[in-house]
């Protein structure tokens, strides 16, 4: 029983760390917090927005809900239903991120939507044969 509680406690701590990172990155109050979004010409890494917008919050909720379901076997039915719903939604978010499906614009923070839209415009312009110099002022 003690091992289960230790593992669950570590999972909850990891889940909280993921959720805190996701909130920090989503708020984007500092240049470091906004780094994951890149700029209009480049994205720092192909997975950075996928991780900050989708995978980190989903992984955090998944870890927290799973460890609470495992450690609270006699919990009230309403709590178990809420934990199961959170677990299922987080699982869908993780699968969505792993499959590299497009992330809906509404999931991005308001400040990152403009960067994402500009990056798409640059990509479309380059596909049509335009030059990157058109965007450098």
Buried (B, 14 or more C-beta within 10 A) or exposed (E): EEEEEEEBEEBBEBBEBBBEBBEBBBEBEEEEBBBBBBEBEEBEEEEBBBBBBBBBBBBBBBBBBBBBBBBEEEBEEEEBEBBEEBBEBBBEBBEBBEEEEEBEEEBBBEEBBEBBEBBEEBEEBEEEEEEEEEBEE
